[in-house]
Amino acid sequence: MDFNVKKLASDAGVFFTRAVQFTGEKFGQVEKTELDAHFENLLSRADSTKNWTEKIFRQTEVLLQPNPSARIEEFLYEKLDRTVPSRPNNGELLGHYMQDAAKDFGPGTPYGSTLIKVGDCERRLGGAQREFLQTSAISFLAPLRNFLEGDWRTISKERRLLENRRLDLDSSKARLKKAKLAESKAAAVPDFQETRPRNYVLSASASASQSKNVCLPCDVIRMCVSLPLSCCPAAFQLWSEEVDKAAHELRVAQTEFDRQAEVTRLLLEGISSTHVNHLRCLHEFVEAQTAYYKQCYLHMQDLQKELGRFPNAFAGNPGLSMASGGSSPQGNATLPQDAASAVETDTLKIEEVQAPATGTRKAKVLYDYDAADTSELSLLADELITVYTVPGMDSDWLVGERGNQKGRVPVTYLELLS
C-alpha cells in the first residue's frame, strides 16, 4: 500500500484551512467572496428544478404503481440489472377470475354470460393499463430519473469543487492581508533583536575601554551610534518573502476559482435545455394518458352497449325456472306468465303502442345508444326524450318518444327527471 505521508499532511492542512475559513464566515469574522447576481439566479433555478423534478418523479411513481412493495421490488431488480418478472395486473387478474367463475356457473346462464363479457372487458382494460405504464416509464419517468441520477450529480460535484475553490481563494486573501500588515509593522517599528547588536557593541566597547583605561576613538563611537535599522533587515525581509508567497498563492487560487466558476456556469445554464427536454416528455406523458383513458372509455362503452342489448340478462326474475344447473333459459325452461307477456309485447309493432294519458316523464340520455332493430330508438347523449311504460313490458325497458320517432329504450341509459 502506497502511503504518502506528505500528501496526507498537505490534504489535512488544506482541509483545516478551509474549515477555519468556513467557520469564520459563519460567525461573520472574515470576508467572503460573493458570486454575481446572474450566477446566484442560476444556482437558485437549478435547486428549484432539482427539488420539483424529484417530487414529480416520486409522485408519478406512486400514480403508476400505488403498491409500495411492488415499487421496492422494481427498484431492487433495476439496481441488480435484472428483468422484473411479468405478473398480471389487477384488471387482468379480475377478468381472469370472472371468466373462471363463468365457467363454474355455466356460460349459458345470464350471470355466467355476463361474467364472460365483463371479464373480457376487464382483461382488455388491464392490457391497456400495462401498455400505458410501459409507455409512461419510458417516455416520462426515465428522463426524469436520468436527470436526477446523472446531470444533477455532475452539477452537485462541480458546485462542491467551486465552493472549495472559493474557500481557498478567501483563505489566500486573508493570508496576504495578514502578511502585508506584518510587513508594514516590521518596517515601521524596530524590535529588540534588531537593536540588540548595536547596544551590545556599545556596551562591550565601553566595558573594554574602562577595564583597560583606554578611550575609544570618537569616530568608532559615532559609527556605532549612527547605524541605521536597515542594516539588520531580518524580520522585514522575512515578511517581504511571506507577502510575495501569499500573493503568488492568491493568483493561483484566483485562476482556479475562475476556471471552476466557468465550468459550473456552463452546467447551470444547461438547465434550460433540461426544461425543454422535460417539456417534450410531459407532452408525451399527456398523450399516453389521453390514449389510455380514451381506450378505457371505448371498452366500457362497448361493454355497456353489449349488455344493454340483452335486457333479460338483468331481469333476474325469480320465477324463471331452470331445467338444469347449466341449461340455457332459451332451452326447455318453462316461461312464466309475466315473461310470456313481455315476449308478446316485444313482438308487437311499436307504432301500435299509444302513450297513456298520464304517467309520461322526461328523461335525460346519459350515453349514446344504437338501436338493435326497428323496435328500438337510437339515443344521443345529453338529449331529452319522453318516456312511459307499457303494461307487460320488461322493467329494464321503456318506450321513448322524440318528436315523431318512437321506440324501446334501455332504462340504464337514462336519467329520469321529476
FIDO-309544 format. One record per residue (C-alpha): x, y, z; residue number from 0; residue in one letter. Coordinates in Angstrom, 2 decimals. Layout:
N
       px       py       pz   nr  rest
        X        Y        Z  NUM     A
...
END
This chain:
418
       px       py       pz   nr  rest
     0.00     0.00     0.00    0     M
     1.46     3.33    -1.09    1     D
     1.07     5.62     1.92    2     F
     2.26     9.15     1.16    3     N
     2.71    10.98     4.47    4     V
     3.48    14.33     2.83    5     K
     0.35    14.23     0.70    6     K
    -1.73    13.24     3.70    7     L
    -0.32    16.10     5.72    8     A
    -0.89    18.53     2.85    9     S
    -4.51    17.44     2.41   10     D
    -5.07    17.71     6.15   11     A
    -3.64    21.24     6.12   12     G
    -5.90    22.27     3.22   13     V
    -8.92    20.79     4.98   14     F
    -8.08    22.60     8.21   15     F
    -7.61    25.91     6.37   16     T
   -10.97    25.54     4.63   17     R
   -12.64    24.63     7.92   18     A
   -11.21    27.73     9.60   19     V
   -12.35    29.92     6.71   20     Q
   -15.83    28.38     6.67   21     F
   -16.23    28.79    10.44   22     T
   -15.07    32.40    10.27   23     G
   -17.63    33.12     7.53   24     E
   -20.43    31.61     9.61   25     K
   -19.55    33.86    12.54   26     F
   -19.01    36.89    10.32   27     G
   -15.36    37.26    11.30   28     Q
   -13.80    37.01     7.83   29     V
   -14.69    38.26     4.39   30     E
   -16.43    36.07     1.83   31     K
   -16.24    36.29    -1.95   32     T
   -19.78    36.85    -3.25   33     E
   -20.92    35.45    -6.58   34     L
   -22.55    37.74    -9.13   35     D
   -26.35    38.04    -9.26   36     A
   -26.68    36.09   -12.52   37     H
   -24.74    33.18   -11.05   38     F
   -26.88    33.20    -7.92   39     E
   -30.03    33.12   -10.07   40     N
   -28.65    30.11   -11.94   41     L
   -27.96    28.33    -8.66   42     L
   -31.45    29.09    -7.34   43     S
   -33.06    27.91   -10.58   44     R
   -31.05    24.70   -10.54   45     A
   -32.03    23.93    -6.93   46     D
   -35.69    24.59    -7.71   47     S
   -35.52    22.35   -10.79   48     T
   -34.00    19.52    -8.79   49     K
   -36.50    19.75    -5.92   50     N
   -39.61    19.86    -8.11   51     W
   -38.33    17.21   -10.50   52     T
   -37.73    14.88    -7.59   53     E
   -41.25    15.48    -6.20   54     K
   -42.88    14.99    -9.61   55     I
   -40.87    11.83   -10.20   56     F
   -41.79    10.29    -6.82   57     R
   -45.48    11.13    -7.14   58     Q
   -45.64     9.82   -10.72   59     T
   -44.20     6.55    -9.46   60     E
   -46.96     6.41    -6.85   61     V
   -49.58     7.15    -9.51   62     L
   -48.36     4.45   -11.86   63     L
   -47.68     1.89    -9.14   64     Q
   -49.62     2.53    -5.90   65     P
   -48.23    -0.61    -4.24   66     N
   -45.07     0.38    -2.31   67     P
   -43.88    -3.24    -2.12   68     S
   -44.05    -3.54    -5.90   69     A
   -42.10    -0.28    -6.26   70     R
   -39.38    -1.55    -3.93   71     I
   -39.22    -4.81    -5.88   72     E
   -38.89    -2.95    -9.20   73     E
   -36.17    -0.74    -7.67   74     F
   -34.16    -3.76    -6.48   75     L
   -34.44    -5.53    -9.83   76     Y
   -33.33    -2.35   -11.57   77     E
   -30.28    -1.95    -9.32   78     K
   -29.39    -5.59    -9.86   79     L
   -29.77    -5.06   -13.62   80     D
   -32.33    -7.82   -13.88   81     R
   -35.70    -8.00   -15.64   82     T
   -38.77    -7.63   -13.45   83     V
   -40.92   -10.80   -13.61   84     P
   -44.10   -10.32   -15.64   85     S
   -47.21   -10.60   -13.50   86     R
   -50.87    -9.89   -14.29   87     P
   -52.11    -6.56   -13.01   88     N
   -55.29    -6.07   -11.01   89     N
   -57.53    -5.63   -14.06   90     G
   -56.21    -8.71   -15.81   91     E
   -56.49   -10.75   -12.61   92     L
   -60.08    -9.62   -12.06   93     L
   -61.00   -10.51   -15.63   94     G
   -59.42   -13.95   -15.22   95     H
   -61.40   -14.61   -12.01   96     Y
   -64.66   -13.54   -13.67   97     M
   -64.16   -15.84   -16.63   98     Q
   -63.27   -18.75   -14.36   99     D
   -66.40   -18.07   -12.32  100     A
   -68.49   -18.02   -15.52  101     A
   -67.20   -21.48   -16.42  102     K
   -68.25   -22.73   -12.99  103     D
   -71.70   -21.08   -13.03  104     F
   -72.36   -22.01   -16.64  105     G
   -71.58   -19.77   -19.61  106     P
   -75.14   -20.21   -20.87  107     G
   -76.74   -18.63   -17.80  108     T
   -77.45   -14.90   -17.75  109     P
   -75.00   -14.38   -14.90  110     Y
   -72.33   -16.58   -16.46  111     G
   -72.60   -14.98   -19.90  112     S
   -72.40   -11.51   -18.34  113     T
   -69.36   -12.51   -16.31  114     L
   -67.65   -13.61   -19.51  115     I
   -68.35   -10.28   -21.21  116     K
   -67.32    -8.17   -18.22  117     V
   -64.25   -10.32   -17.55  118     G
   -63.11    -9.96   -21.13  119     D
   -63.53    -6.19   -20.86  120     C
   -61.56    -6.09   -17.59  121     E
   -58.73    -8.03   -19.19  122     R
   -58.65    -5.56   -22.07  123     R
   -58.61    -2.69   -19.57  124     L
   -55.72    -4.37   -17.77  125     G
   -53.83    -4.74   -21.04  126     G
   -54.40    -1.05   -21.82  127     A
   -53.11    -0.16   -18.36  128     Q
   -50.00    -2.28   -18.83  129     R
   -49.26    -0.56   -22.13  130     E
   -49.80     2.86   -20.54  131     F
   -47.42     2.06   -17.68  132     L
   -44.70     0.89   -20.04  133     Q
   -45.07     3.94   -22.27  134     T
   -45.03     6.34   -19.32  135     S
   -41.99     4.68   -17.75  136     A
   -40.00     5.04   -20.96  137     I
   -41.15     8.46   -22.15  138     S
   -41.55    10.29   -18.82  139     F
   -40.03     8.57   -15.80  140     L
   -36.76     7.56   -17.46  141     A
   -35.77    11.14   -18.50  142     P
   -36.55    12.47   -15.01  143     L
   -34.51     9.69   -13.40  144     R
   -31.61    10.31   -15.79  145     N
   -31.55    13.98   -14.79  146     F
   -31.60    13.24   -11.05  147     L
   -29.03    10.45   -11.18  148     E
   -26.85    11.83   -13.97  149     G
   -26.90    15.53   -14.76  150     D
   -27.72    16.69   -11.26  151     W
   -24.95    14.62    -9.67  152     R
   -22.46    16.19   -12.06  153     T
   -23.75    19.67   -11.23  154     I
   -23.56    18.95    -7.48  155     S
   -19.99    17.69    -7.80  156     K
   -18.85    20.79    -9.69  157     E
   -20.62    23.04    -7.20  158     R
   -18.76    21.42    -4.31  159     R
   -15.48    21.94    -6.15  160     L
   -16.42    25.58    -6.73  161     L
   -17.14    26.05    -3.04  162     E
   -13.73    24.57    -2.14  163     N
   -12.03    26.86    -4.65  164     R
   -13.83    29.84    -3.14  165     R
   -12.70    28.90     0.38  166     L
    -9.12    28.56    -0.89  167     D
    -9.39    31.96    -2.57  168     L
   -10.70    33.69     0.54  169     D
    -8.06    31.99     2.68  170     S
    -5.37    33.27     0.31  171     S
    -6.79    36.77     0.50  172     K
    -6.78    36.66     4.30  173     A
    -3.20    35.31     4.36  174     R
    -1.96    38.07     2.03  175     L
    -3.71    40.73     4.09  176     K
    -2.05    39.49     7.31  177     K
     1.37    39.30     5.64  178     A
     1.15    42.88     4.36  179     K
     0.08    44.12     7.80  180     L
     3.01    42.35     9.48  181     A
     5.41    43.71     6.86  182     E
     4.29    47.27     7.47  183     S
     4.71    46.85    11.22  184     K
     8.19    45.37    10.77  185     A
     9.23    48.32     8.59  186     A
     7.86    50.96    10.99  187     A
     8.70    49.67    14.48  188     V
    12.13    48.17    15.36  189     P
    12.18    45.16    17.61  190     D
    14.61    44.11    20.29  191     F
    16.55    41.74    18.13  192     Q
    17.29    44.49    15.59  193     E
    18.60    46.91    18.23  194     T
    20.46    44.37    20.35  195     R
    23.64    44.06    18.20  196     P
    24.20    47.84    18.24  197     R
    23.65    48.16    22.02  198     N
    25.79    45.11    22.61  199     Y
    28.68    46.65    20.62  200     V
    28.41    49.88    22.51  201     L
    28.26    48.27    25.94  202     S
    31.09    45.81    25.16  203     A
    33.30    48.54    23.80  204     S
    32.65    50.73    26.80  205     A
    33.39    47.91    29.22  206     S
    36.65    47.09    27.48  207     A
    37.79    50.69    27.46  208     S
    37.01    51.11    31.14  209     Q
    38.85    47.95    32.16  210     S
    41.91    48.90    30.22  211     K
    41.57    52.64    30.79  212     N
    41.61    53.09    27.03  213     V
    39.41    55.63    25.33  214     C
    37.70    54.64    22.09  215     L
    38.18    56.90    19.17  216     P
    35.32    59.26    18.60  217     C
    34.86    58.02    15.02  218     D
    34.18    54.45    16.21  219     V
    31.62    55.58    18.76  220     I
    29.96    57.84    16.24  221     R
    29.77    54.99    13.68  222     M
    28.16    52.56    16.16  223     C
    25.56    55.06    17.31  224     V
    24.58    56.13    13.82  225     S
    23.93    52.58    12.43  226     L
    20.51    52.63    10.63  227     P
    17.83    49.96    11.31  228     L
    18.01    48.82     7.71  229     S
    21.41    47.39     8.34  230     C
    19.58    44.46    10.19  231     C
    16.54    43.71     7.99  232     P
    15.97    40.08     9.07  233     A
    12.30    40.45    10.13  234     A
    11.45    42.87     7.35  235     F
    12.99    40.57     4.75  236     Q
    11.12    37.58     6.18  237     L
     7.73    39.28     5.91  238     W
     8.54    40.53     2.43  239     S
     9.10    36.98     1.30  240     E
     5.87    35.95     3.01  241     E
     3.98    38.67     1.13  242     V
     5.39    37.52    -2.20  243     D
     4.48    33.92    -1.43  244     K
     0.94    34.84    -0.37  245     A
     0.47    36.97    -3.49  246     A
     1.54    34.05    -5.68  247     H
    -0.86    31.69    -3.90  248     E
    -3.63    34.25    -4.34  249     L
    -3.03    34.44    -8.09  250     R
    -3.12    30.65    -8.37  251     V
    -6.28    30.41    -6.24  252     A
    -7.97    33.14    -8.30  253     Q
    -7.15    31.32   -11.55  254     T
    -8.52    28.01   -10.27  255     E
   -11.64    29.70    -8.92  256     F
   -12.35    31.46   -12.23  257     D
   -11.88    28.24   -14.18  258     R
   -14.17    26.27   -11.88  259     Q
   -16.77    29.05   -11.90  260     A
   -16.89    28.95   -15.70  261     E
   -17.34    25.16   -15.73  262     V
   -20.13    25.37   -13.16  263     T
   -21.79    28.25   -15.02  264     R
   -21.96    26.24   -18.24  265     L
   -23.55    23.30   -16.42  266     L
   -26.11    25.54   -14.71  267     L
   -27.04    27.22   -17.98  268     E
   -27.75    23.73   -19.34  269     G
   -30.81    23.62   -17.03  270     I
   -32.69    25.46   -19.78  271     S
   -32.09    22.52   -22.11  272     S
   -33.28    20.22   -19.35  273     T
   -36.55    22.16   -19.12  274     H
   -37.05    21.82   -22.87  275     V
   -36.45    18.08   -22.70  276     N
   -38.81    17.64   -19.75  277     H
   -41.45    19.68   -21.56  278     L
   -41.32    17.29   -24.50  279     R
   -41.54    14.31   -22.14  280     C
   -44.52    15.91   -20.39  281     L
   -46.36    16.21   -23.69  282     H
   -45.69    12.54   -24.39  283     E
   -46.97    11.62   -20.93  284     F
   -50.20    13.56   -21.50  285     V
   -50.66    11.90   -24.89  286     E
   -50.17     8.47   -23.32  287     A
   -52.71     9.28   -20.61  288     Q
   -55.19    10.56   -23.19  289     T
   -54.84     7.43   -25.30  290     A
   -55.19     5.20   -22.23  291     Y
   -58.35     6.86   -20.89  292     Y
   -59.85     7.05   -24.36  293     K
   -59.23     3.34   -24.84  294     Q
   -60.79     2.59   -21.45  295     C
   -63.83     4.70   -22.32  296     Y
   -64.31     2.89   -25.61  297     L
   -64.03    -0.51   -23.95  298     H
   -66.59     0.40   -21.31  299     M
   -68.90     1.98   -23.85  300     Q
   -68.82    -1.16   -25.98  301     D
   -69.44    -3.30   -22.92  302     L
   -72.40    -1.19   -21.85  303     Q
   -73.93    -1.33   -25.31  304     K
   -73.41    -5.07   -25.43  305     E
   -75.07    -5.59   -22.07  306     L
   -77.90    -3.17   -22.89  307     G
   -78.98    -5.27   -25.87  308     R
   -79.72    -8.25   -23.61  309     F
   -82.24    -6.93   -21.07  310     P
   -83.33   -10.39   -19.91  311     N
   -79.83   -10.92   -18.52  312     A
   -80.54    -8.16   -15.95  313     F
   -84.10    -9.05   -15.12  314     A
   -83.18   -11.66   -12.55  315     G
   -86.82   -12.86   -12.49  316     N
   -87.09   -15.40    -9.66  317     P
   -89.98   -17.06   -11.44  318     G
   -87.71   -18.16   -14.27  319     L
   -87.16   -21.88   -13.67  320     S
   -84.11   -23.67   -14.95  321     M
   -84.37   -27.15   -16.41  322     A
   -80.88   -27.95   -15.13  323     S
   -77.95   -26.16   -13.47  324     G
   -76.15   -25.40   -16.75  325     G
   -79.05   -25.21   -19.20  326     S
   -79.89   -22.08   -21.15  327     S
   -83.06   -20.08   -20.38  328     P
   -83.90   -20.36   -24.08  329     Q
   -83.86   -24.16   -23.81  330     G
   -86.58   -26.37   -22.31  331     N
   -87.24   -23.95   -19.42  332     A
   -90.85   -23.03   -18.81  333     T
   -91.58   -19.30   -19.15  334     L
   -93.90   -17.79   -16.53  335     P
   -96.94   -15.77   -17.45  336     Q
   -95.20   -12.36   -16.99  337     D
   -92.26   -13.35   -19.17  338     A
   -94.58   -14.67   -21.87  339     A
   -96.49   -11.41   -21.82  340     S
   -93.22    -9.47   -22.17  341     A
   -92.24   -11.54   -25.18  342     V
   -95.65   -10.97   -26.74  343     E
   -95.32    -7.22   -26.12  344     T
   -91.88    -7.16   -27.71  345     D
   -93.27    -8.77   -30.82  346     T
   -95.89    -6.10   -31.21  347     L
   -95.32    -3.31   -33.64  348     K
   -94.06    -0.30   -31.74  349     I
   -96.22     2.01   -33.87  350     E
   -99.32     0.44   -32.34  351     E
   -98.28     1.46   -28.82  352     V
  -100.08     4.58   -27.66  353     Q
   -98.87     6.96   -24.98  354     A
  -101.01     6.86   -21.82  355     P
  -102.99     9.91   -20.80  356     A
  -100.99    10.15   -17.58  357     T
   -97.64     8.75   -16.43  358     G
   -95.30    10.16   -19.09  359     T
   -91.97    11.55   -17.86  360     R
   -88.99    13.39   -19.22  361     K
   -85.63    11.62   -19.25  362     A
   -82.09    12.73   -19.99  363     K
   -79.96    10.40   -22.10  364     V
   -76.68     9.52   -20.37  365     L
   -74.90     7.67   -23.20  366     Y
   -75.18     7.20   -26.92  367     D
   -77.20     4.11   -27.90  368     Y
   -77.56     2.48   -31.31  369     D
   -80.86     0.72   -31.92  370     A
   -80.51    -3.03   -32.45  371     A
   -83.66    -3.24   -34.59  372     D
   -86.62    -1.18   -35.78  373     T
   -88.45    -1.60   -32.47  374     S
   -85.74     0.36   -30.59  375     E
   -84.96     4.06   -30.59  376     L
   -81.39     5.30   -31.11  377     S
   -80.23     7.80   -28.49  378     L
   -77.71    10.62   -28.29  379     L
   -76.05    11.61   -25.05  380     A
   -77.50    14.65   -23.19  381     D
   -80.72    14.84   -25.22  382     E
   -84.17    14.92   -23.58  383     L
   -86.89    12.46   -24.54  384     I
   -90.34    11.49   -23.28  385     T
   -90.66     8.02   -21.78  386     V
   -93.50     5.90   -20.39  387     Y
   -94.21     2.31   -19.50  388     T
   -96.40    -0.22   -21.27  389     V
   -98.21    -2.93   -19.34  390     P
   -96.39    -6.25   -19.61  391     G
   -93.09    -4.72   -20.87  392     M
   -89.86    -5.74   -19.17  393     D
   -88.91    -3.42   -16.30  394     S
   -85.48    -2.68   -17.82  395     D
   -87.05    -1.08   -20.88  396     W
   -89.25     1.93   -21.53  397     L
   -90.95     3.36   -24.57  398     V
   -89.28     6.57   -25.65  399     G
   -90.56     9.31   -27.95  400     E
   -88.63    12.05   -29.67  401     R
   -90.83    14.08   -31.96  402     G
   -92.40    11.64   -34.44  403     N
   -89.92     8.89   -33.57  404     Q
   -90.83     6.14   -31.11  405     K
   -89.09     3.00   -29.84  406     G
   -87.92     0.94   -26.92  407     R
   -85.02     2.39   -24.89  408     V
   -82.98     0.78   -22.06  409     P
   -83.50     2.28   -18.62  410     V
   -79.76     2.08   -17.82  411     T
   -79.08     4.70   -20.47  412     Y
   -81.50     7.23   -18.98  413     L
   -81.76     9.60   -16.06  414     E
   -85.43    10.03   -15.20  415     L
   -86.36    13.60   -14.39  416     L
   -89.11    14.58   -11.99  417     S
END
